[in-house]
Amino acid sequence: MQLETVKFEKKEGIIVISLNRPKVLNAVNQQLIADLLTALEAAEADSEAKVVVLRGEGRAFCSGADLSQGAIDHSIPVENRPDTLQDITRAIVRMSKVVIAAVHGYAIGAGLELAEDADMRIVAEGTKFGATETNVGSVVTNAGTKLLTYYIGLGRAKELYFTNEFMDAQEALQYGLANKVVPPEELEEAAMKMAVRISKNSALSLMLTKQAVNRALGMSIEETLVMEARDLQVSTLVAEQGDRRKEAMQRLKEKE
């Protein structure tokens, strides 16, 4: 797949999507949004891959919105606007596959939000996370107010939003934003290793578990119990069907 601002590859059964505007630290413009959506849709359609690694080319994961491209014209009705970063958030969160963000350099503004969208974050030492929206007269979008608060807590999230200070990799690990911190030269290997480990599990179980965890954020305990019971029924039924198919195949082989 040839895209202008995003690379799409498949390695060891893992889909690797790379933001590819290294000269501007992978700043997000309209073309990158369109290309990233295309790549995510292709990843979702791949029936073999269970895990997607999202990364950035060059010196940074993503430095945020490309301010040189201008802001969204909010006078245009939402239904008539081109794709936005909110569509990226929806695509990643709703995706049936596990998404791992391999983060290095900078993850600022929209870059932080992209990292938050992923299910896990493997982070290179020296990485800086930042929410700089209030410094440029904007506001946090793309479910960042919910996700960052969930990861690091209300007080710490407000501190980042109100002060525009950066959080480093070790702080991100301490507060729960990063799953693992590794030396920069080991980032790609660590992300792929995690992806391969996850991909050994059942695709259906991974999908149901991801959906359940995301939905449970807005559910009561009782609603969560009902959802989990339903998912268990689905996974058990599929497993039983798989066992019956294996038994039938074995009987056919014995007759040969």
C-alpha positions in Angstrom: 0.0 0.0 0.0 1.4 3.4 -1.1 0.3 6.3 1.0 1.8 9.9 1.0 2.3 10.4 4.7 1.9 7.0 6.3 3.8 3.7 5.8 1.9 0.4 6.0 3.8 -2.8 6.4 3.3 -6.4 7.7 6.1 -8.0 9.7 5.8 -11.4 11.3 2.1 -11.3 11.0 2.0 -7.9 12.7 0.8 -4.8 10.9 3.1 -1.8 11.4 1.7 1.7 10.6 4.3 4.5 10.6 3.5 8.2 10.6 5.8 9.5 7.8 6.3 13.2 8.0 9.7 13.2 9.7 10.8 16.6 8.6 8.0 18.2 10.7 8.2 15.5 13.5 5.1 13.8 12.1 2.9 16.8 12.7 -0.7 16.0 11.8 -2.2 17.6 8.7 -5.3 16.7 6.7 -3.4 14.3 4.4 -1.9 12.4 7.3 -5.4 12.0 8.8 -6.8 10.7 5.6 -3.8 8.3 5.1 -3.9 7.1 8.6 -7.6 6.3 8.4 -6.9 4.4 5.2 -4.2 2.4 6.9 -6.3 1.6 9.9 -9.2 0.4 7.7 -6.8 -1.8 5.8 -5.5 -3.2 9.1 -9.0 -3.9 10.4 -9.8 -5.7 7.2 -6.8 -8.0 7.5 -8.2 -11.3 8.7 -4.8 -12.7 9.8 -3.3 -9.9 11.9 -4.3 -9.6 15.5 -2.1 -6.7 16.5 -1.2 -3.3 15.0 2.0 -1.3 16.0 1.6 2.5 15.5 4.9 4.3 15.4 6.6 7.5 14.0 9.5 7.9 11.5 12.4 10.1 12.3 13.0 11.9 15.6 9.5 11.8 17.1 6.3 9.9 17.4 4.1 12.9 16.7 4.6 16.6 17.6 0.9 17.4 17.4 -1.2 19.3 14.9 0.5 21.0 12.0 -0.4 24.6 12.9 1.0 25.9 9.5 -2.0 24.1 7.9 -4.6 26.2 9.7 -7.3 25.2 12.2 -10.5 23.3 11.4 -13.2 25.7 10.1 -15.9 25.1 12.7 -18.4 27.1 10.7 -18.7 24.0 8.5 -21.4 21.5 9.7 -19.7 18.4 11.2 -21.3 16.1 8.7 -19.7 18.1 5.8 -16.2 18.3 7.3 -13.3 16.2 6.0 -12.1 13.4 8.3 -10.7 14.6 11.6 -8.6 13.2 14.4 -11.8 12.2 16.1 -12.4 9.7 13.3 -8.9 8.3 14.0 -9.8 7.9 17.7 -13.0 6.1 16.8 -11.1 3.8 14.4 -8.5 2.8 16.9 -10.8 2.4 19.9 -13.4 0.4 17.9 -10.8 -1.7 16.1 -11.1 -5.4 16.8 -7.3 -5.7 16.9 -4.9 -4.7 19.8 -3.1 -1.5 19.0 0.4 -0.8 20.5 1.9 2.6 20.2 5.7 2.6 20.0 6.4 6.2 21.3 9.7 8.1 21.0 10.9 11.7 21.0 7.8 13.7 21.4 4.1 12.9 21.8 2.5 16.3 22.1 -1.1 17.5 21.7 -2.6 15.4 19.0 0.5 13.1 19.3 -0.3 12.5 23.0 -4.0 11.8 22.0 -2.9 9.3 19.3 -0.8 7.5 21.9 -3.7 7.5 24.4 -6.0 5.9 21.7 -3.8 2.8 21.6 -4.4 -0.1 23.9 -0.8 -0.1 25.2 2.3 2.2 25.0 5.9 1.1 24.8 8.0 4.2 25.3 11.6 5.1 24.6 13.6 6.7 27.4 13.8 10.4 26.9 10.4 10.7 25.4 8.4 13.8 26.3 4.6 13.8 26.6 2.7 17.1 26.5 -0.7 18.7 26.3 -0.2 22.1 24.9 -3.7 23.1 23.8 -4.3 25.8 26.3 -1.0 27.4 25.3 -2.2 28.0 21.8 -5.8 29.0 22.6 -7.3 25.6 21.8 -8.8 22.7 23.9 -8.2 19.0 24.3 -10.2 16.8 21.9 -10.2 13.2 20.7 -11.4 11.9 24.1 -8.1 13.1 25.6 -9.9 14.5 28.6 -11.3 11.1 29.4 -8.4 8.8 28.5 -5.5 10.8 30.0 -7.5 11.3 33.2 -8.2 7.5 33.3 -4.5 6.7 32.8 -2.8 9.1 35.2 -5.6 10.5 37.5 -7.6 13.7 37.7 -5.1 15.9 39.5 -2.1 15.0 37.4 -4.1 15.3 34.1 -5.3 18.8 35.1 -1.8 19.8 36.0 -0.6 18.8 32.5 -3.5 20.6 30.8 -3.3 23.8 32.8 0.5 24.2 32.9 1.6 22.8 29.5 4.5 21.1 31.3 6.0 17.9 29.8 5.8 14.5 31.4 8.9 12.4 30.7 9.0 8.6 30.0 9.7 7.6 33.6 6.9 9.8 34.9 4.6 8.3 32.3 5.5 4.8 33.6 5.1 5.9 37.2 1.6 7.3 36.6 0.4 4.5 34.3 0.5 6.1 30.9 3.4 3.9 29.7 3.3 0.2 29.9 7.0 -0.2 29.6 10.0 2.1 29.1 13.1 0.9 27.1 16.3 2.4 25.7 15.6 4.1 22.3 17.6 1.6 20.4 15.4 -1.2 21.8 12.0 0.4 21.1 11.1 -1.3 17.8 12.2 -4.7 19.2 10.3 -4.3 22.4 7.1 -3.3 20.6 7.3 -6.2 18.2 8.1 -8.6 21.0 5.0 -7.5 22.8 2.9 -7.7 19.6 4.1 -11.2 18.8 3.3 -12.3 22.4 -0.2 -10.9 22.2 -0.8 -12.4 18.7 -0.4 -15.9 20.1 -3.8 -15.5 21.8 -7.3 -16.1 20.4 -8.4 -13.3 18.0 -12.0 -13.5 19.3 -10.9 -13.4 22.9 -8.7 -10.4 22.3 -11.5 -8.6 20.5 -14.1 -9.3 23.1 -11.7 -8.4 25.9 -10.7 -5.1 24.3 -14.3 -4.1 23.7 -15.3 -5.1 27.2 -12.6 -3.1 28.9 -13.4 0.0 26.9 -17.1 -0.3 27.4 -16.7 -1.0 31.2 -15.3 2.5 31.6 -18.8 3.9 31.3 -20.8 1.0 32.9 -22.0 0.2 36.4 -20.8 -3.1 38.1 -24.1 -4.8 37.3 -23.9 -3.8 33.6 -20.3 -5.0 33.5 -21.3 -8.4 34.9 -24.0 -8.8 32.3 -21.6 -7.9 29.5 -19.0 -10.3 30.7 -21.4 -13.1 31.0 -22.6 -12.5 27.4 -19.1 -12.4 26.1 -18.3 -15.7 27.9 -21.2 -17.4 26.3 -20.0 -16.2 22.8 -16.4 -17.3 23.4 -17.5 -20.7 24.8 -19.8 -21.3 21.9 -17.1 -20.5 19.3 -14.6 -22.6 21.1 -17.0 -25.6 21.2 -17.7 -25.2 17.5 -13.9 -25.2 16.9 -13.5 -28.4 18.9 -16.2 -30.1 17.0 -14.6 -29.1 13.7 -11.3 -30.5 14.9 -12.9 -33.8 15.9 -14.6 -34.0 12.5 -11.3 -33.4 10.7 -9.6 -36.0 12.8 -12.2 -38.6 12.0 -11.8 -37.9 8.3 -8.0 -38.4 8.6 -8.6 -41.7 10.4 -10.7 -42.9 7.5 -8.0 -42.1 4.9 
